[in-house]
Amino acid sequence: MTYTTLISTAELAQHLADPNWAMIDCRFALADPERSRRDYTQAHIAGAVYAHLNEDLAGPIVPGVTGRHPLPAIDFAADKFSEWGIDDRVQVVVYDDAGGAFAARLWWMLRWLGHEAVAVLDGGWPKWKSEGRETREGMAFRPSRRFVPRPRPELLSTTEEIESKRQDAGCKLFDSRTAERYRGENETIDPIAGHIPGAISAPYPDNLRPDGTFRSDEELRLRFAVLLRGTPADHTTFYCGSGVTAAQNILALKHVGLGDAKLYAGSWSEWIADPRHPIEK
């Protein structure tokens, strides 16, 4: 069986020793970029390698041009996936300790480059640890394999596309940040507060139960039915602060069978890099 959206801790536990399964720890703390790497070395799922958001899942920042976490070059990403032992025979499982907020970035990147067999661990590290499942200390490594990228540009929205489509009645743009940041209140990360005019608030944490697992399929379908109001997924784009947590919304949408939405990878931090772009509060 191939897992393409979510996987349970019980299902993952059956495959820890399978060389064709790769586990990747994506824990990250925006306020302390090195903390999660330290946490990983103290304890992680047995066999899981570590992916650092800033170093492995993002490219160089160009001031005044890119957002805070621009996508890396395709060749760079392919080399990194090869280093982690991923090829077309490998089932990848990614996890974090934030309800998939960071792991979904790698989930989306692998799919963007043509690898469908990737799933986010439902409940992530907190659930795995609370169940007393197998963990290890130190750093883990996998034998390298050759990852061949097959880019899917249809999964990506550019700033130019947002400029041209944000007022198109046939398309919808969703802001995945918390409602406070969407409204322009309590902005603690980016230098300008507000949202892209026309965007609809769709906070990614609303996909989760209080314990950090995803809500039931029925609850998620209802949530997105209200948000999309009949708009096909491929006519919708999700963004956030820097193109990371928005992927969690795209994951939830995909999980309940509603199709592939687009990611505005540059997101709010790239939008505001150009002072000509309008903002709304």
C-alpha positions in Angstrom: 0.0 0.0 0.0 1.2 3.5 -0.9 0.6 6.3 1.6 0.1 9.7 -0.1 -1.4 12.0 2.5 -1.5 10.9 6.2 -0.2 7.8 8.0 -0.9 6.6 11.5 1.7 5.9 14.1 0.6 2.2 14.2 1.0 1.9 10.4 4.5 3.5 10.5 5.6 1.3 13.4 5.2 -1.8 11.2 7.8 -0.5 8.6 10.7 0.9 10.7 13.1 -1.8 9.4 12.0 -1.6 5.8 14.9 -0.2 3.7 12.3 1.1 1.2 10.8 3.3 3.8 12.4 6.6 4.7 11.4 8.6 7.8 12.4 12.3 7.9 12.1 14.5 11.0 11.1 18.1 10.1 10.8 19.6 13.5 11.6 23.3 13.5 11.2 26.4 15.7 11.1 29.7 13.9 12.2 31.6 17.0 15.2 29.2 17.6 16.3 27.6 14.3 18.8 25.3 16.0 16.6 24.0 18.9 14.9 21.3 16.9 18.1 19.9 15.6 19.3 19.6 19.2 15.9 18.0 20.1 16.4 15.5 17.3 19.8 14.4 18.4 18.4 13.7 21.9 15.5 11.6 20.6 13.9 10.9 17.2 11.9 8.1 15.5 14.3 5.2 15.0 15.9 5.5 11.6 14.7 9.0 10.8 17.1 11.5 9.3 16.8 15.3 10.0 15.6 18.0 7.6 16.4 21.6 8.6 13.8 24.0 7.2 16.3 26.9 6.5 19.2 24.7 5.3 17.5 21.8 3.5 14.0 22.9 2.5 14.5 26.5 1.4 16.8 28.4 -1.0 18.8 31.6 -0.5 16.9 34.7 0.5 17.2 37.6 -1.9 16.3 40.8 0.0 13.5 42.7 -1.7 12.7 39.8 -4.0 12.0 36.6 -2.2 10.1 35.6 0.9 11.6 34.2 4.1 11.7 30.6 2.8 11.9 30.6 -1.0 11.9 27.2 -2.7 15.3 25.7 -3.2 16.6 25.1 -6.8 15.3 21.8 -8.2 18.8 20.3 -8.5 19.6 21.2 -4.9 16.4 19.5 -3.7 17.0 16.4 -5.9 20.5 16.1 -4.4 19.2 16.4 -0.9 16.5 13.8 -1.5 19.2 11.5 -3.0 21.3 12.0 0.1 18.4 10.9 2.2 18.0 7.7 0.3 14.9 8.5 -1.7 14.2 7.1 -5.1 11.0 6.0 -6.9 10.8 2.8 -4.8 10.8 4.5 -1.4 7.8 5.3 0.8 8.6 8.5 2.6 7.1 9.5 6.0 7.6 13.0 7.3 6.8 14.3 10.8 7.2 17.2 13.1 5.8 18.4 16.5 3.5 21.1 15.2 0.5 19.3 13.6 2.2 18.9 10.2 3.0 22.6 9.9 6.6 22.0 8.9 6.5 18.4 7.7 3.9 19.4 5.1 6.5 21.6 3.4 8.6 18.5 2.6 5.5 16.5 1.7 4.6 19.3 -0.8 8.1 19.5 -2.2 8.4 15.8 -2.9 5.1 15.9 -4.7 6.1 19.0 -6.6 9.1 17.1 -7.9 7.0 14.0 -8.8 7.3 11.7 -5.8 3.7 10.7 -4.8 4.6 8.1 -2.1 5.0 10.5 0.8 2.8 10.9 3.8 2.7 13.1 7.0 2.6 11.2 10.3 -0.7 12.0 11.9 0.0 13.3 15.4 3.7 13.5 14.6 6.4 13.3 17.2 4.2 14.0 20.3 1.9 11.1 19.5 4.8 8.7 18.7 6.5 9.6 21.9 3.3 9.4 24.1 2.7 5.9 22.8 6.2 4.8 23.9 7.3 3.8 20.4 10.9 3.1 19.3 13.2 6.1 19.4 17.0 6.7 19.0 19.6 9.3 20.0 22.3 10.9 17.8 22.2 11.3 14.0 20.7 8.8 11.6 21.8 8.3 8.0 20.4 6.3 5.1 22.4 4.9 2.1 22.0 7.4 -0.8 19.9 6.6 -3.8 19.3 8.5 -7.0 16.3 10.8 -7.0 15.1 11.9 -10.4 12.9 15.0 -10.3 9.8 15.3 -12.4 8.6 18.8 -11.7 4.9 19.6 -11.6 4.7 23.4 -12.1 0.9 23.2 -12.0 1.1 22.8 -8.2 2.8 26.2 -7.8 1.5 29.8 -8.0 3.9 32.7 -8.6 3.6 36.3 -7.5 2.7 37.2 -11.1 -0.1 34.8 -11.1 -1.4 36.0 -7.8 -1.4 39.6 -9.2 -3.4 38.6 -12.2 -5.9 36.1 -10.6 -6.6 37.4 -7.1 -9.7 39.3 -8.5 -10.8 36.5 -10.7 -14.2 35.3 -9.6 -13.4 31.8 -10.7 -10.4 31.5 -8.5 -9.9 31.7 -4.7 -6.9 32.7 -2.6 -6.7 31.5 1.0 -4.5 32.8 3.8 -3.4 30.0 6.1 -2.0 32.1 9.0 -3.9 32.6 12.2 -6.9 34.9 12.0 -5.1 37.6 14.0 -2.3 37.8 11.5 -4.7 37.7 8.6 -6.5 40.8 10.2 -3.2 42.5 10.6 -3.1 42.2 14.4 -0.2 40.9 16.5 2.2 40.5 13.6 5.4 39.3 15.2 7.2 37.8 12.2 6.9 40.0 9.1 7.6 43.7 9.0 4.3 44.6 7.5 0.9 43.4 8.8 -2.2 42.5 6.9 -3.2 40.2 4.0 -3.4 40.1 0.2 -6.5 41.8 -0.8 -9.3 39.4 -1.7 -7.7 36.5 0.3 -10.0 34.4 2.5 -8.9 33.5 6.0 -8.3 29.7 6.4 -6.1 29.1 9.5 -4.2 25.9 9.1 -4.6 24.9 12.9 -8.3 24.6 12.2 -7.6 21.2 10.5 -6.5 19.8 13.9 -8.0 18.3 17.0 -6.7 19.6 20.4 -4.3 16.6 20.5 -2.6 17.7 17.3 -4.1 14.9 15.1 -6.1 15.8 12.0 -9.8 16.1 12.3 -12.1 13.4 10.9 -12.5 13.2 7.1 -16.1 14.3 7.5 -15.1 17.4 9.5 -12.4 18.3 7.0 -14.7 17.9 4.0 -17.3 20.2 5.6 -14.6 22.8 6.4 -13.3 22.9 2.9 -16.8 22.8 1.4 -17.6 26.0 3.2 -14.3 27.6 2.2 -14.3 26.5 -1.5 -18.0 27.0 -2.2 -17.8 24.9 -5.3 -14.5 26.2 -6.6 -12.3 23.3 -7.9 -9.2 22.7 -5.9 -7.0 23.5 -9.0 -8.5 27.0 -9.1 -7.5 27.7 -5.5 -4.2 28.9 -4.0 -3.0 28.8 -0.4 -0.4 31.0 1.1 0.9 31.8 4.6 3.8 33.8 5.9 6.6 32.2 3.9 5.1 29.2 2.0 5.6 26.6 4.7 2.4 26.1 6.9 0.1 26.7 3.9 1.1 23.2 2.7 -0.7 21.7 5.7 -4.0 23.1 4.3 -3.1 21.6 0.9 -2.4 18.3 2.6 -5.8 18.3 4.4 -7.6 19.2 1.2 -5.9 16.4 -0.7 -6.4 13.9 2.1 -10.2 14.1 1.9 -10.2 13.7 -1.9 -10.9 17.2 -3.0 -7.9 17.5 -5.4 -4.7 19.5 -5.7 -4.7 23.1 -4.7 -1.8 25.4 -5.6 0.9 26.8 -3.2 2.0 30.4 -3.4 5.5 29.5 -2.2 6.6 33.1 -1.8 3.5 33.9 0.3 3.0 37.1 2.4 6.7 37.7 3.0 7.4 37.8 -0.8 4.2 39.8 -1.5 5.3 42.6 0.8 8.8 42.6 -0.6 7.4 44.8 -3.4 6.1 48.1 -2.0 3.8 48.4 -5.0 1.7 45.5 -3.9 -1.6 46.4 -2.1 -2.3 45.1 1.4 -5.5 44.9 3.3 -6.4 44.7 7.0 
